[in-house]
Amino acid sequence: MLWRRARTPWWVWVLAIIGMKSLWVRRQEAVDPGFRAKQERFREKVNEAFAVWRDDHPTE
């Protein structure tokens, strides 16, 4: 099994994935001029959905 043989710590993989994601986002912003606006619309939808969920699940 690969994960048993590899001596790379888990946090190295996490940092690599975060770095690849940030490079992908920068590339998309360079290629697609409307990408940042699409990202913002998606974030707004996620925030609205979370607000609805939060209202349905009070912490007290």
C-alpha positions, 0 to 999 in steps of 0.5 A, spaced: 500 500 500 502 506 498 500 510 504 504 505 508 510 505 504 511 513 503 515 516 509 512 523 507 508 526 513 501 527 512 502 535 512 506 535 506 500 532 502 496 537 505 500 543 503 501 540 496 494 540 495 493 547 498 498 549 493 496 546 487 489 549 488 492 556 489 495 555 482 489 552 479 485 558 481 491 563 479 491 560 472 483 560 472 483 567 473 488 569 468 484 565 463 477 566 464 476 574 466 469 572 469 472 567 474 473 571 480 465 574 479 463 566 478 467 565 485 464 571 488 457 568 486 458 561 489 461 564 495 454 568 496 450 562 495 454 558 500 454 563 505 446 564 504 445 556 505 449 556 511 445 562 514 439 558 513 442 551 516 445 555 522 438 558 523 435 551 523 440 549 528 441 553 534 447 552 538 443 553 545 
